[in-house]
Amino acid sequence: MSLFRIAVVLSLGVAVMPSDKAQQEALYERAATAAHWTMTYCDRNGPHCEMAGEFWDAFLRKAEFAGKLAYDVALRSSLENATMGSTAPIPANARGTLNSDDLRPDWRGNRDHDQGGA
């Protein structure tokens, strides 16, 4: 369905383009001027771009902190739920909800059974 929407929007965009050669050239010049004006904004307004850069860096640091915080809280919450409210500290190398019995491979079979039992 989204491919159909894209096709409709592109078709409408093409439909509103001018067909007269003079209008096409005027539109091209306006678009080129607007693109040039946008790309050279920092050349004309250096202090604004520097301030925006500082704000952007601060925003990125805050976003990184928020992401780490959300991850740590989710991890701690999932580990606490897995231990059923245990007050024991969470080990640094915790393997989620797996215990040592879960990590022992079962594919080796039962030794008692293989040595002549049953």
Phi, psi and omega in degrees: 000323181291330177296322177296317179298317179298317179297320180295315181296317178297320178297318178295321178298318178291323182295328182271000176290143181290148179258341179285134184300319180293319178293323178297317180294320179295317178297318179299315180296318178297318180294319179294320178295317179296319179295317178295318180297319180292317183289337180257017181301315182292334175293324181275332186230063184303311181299324179296318180292323177296316179296319178297322177296319178295317178297320180295318178297318178296320178298316179296319177297317179294320179294320177296316178298316181296320178296315178296319180298313180298318179296313180297318179295317179295318179295313180297318180296318180291324178290322178293321177294327181289329181270007178055045175080018179297143180268004179292145179294150181280122181293151182294330182254038182299143181251044179070231183262006182281137172250182185295327177294325179292330184276345179286128182289134178270346187289350179281346178085177181267120183295322180298321182290322183287340185264038171101000177284157174067000000 
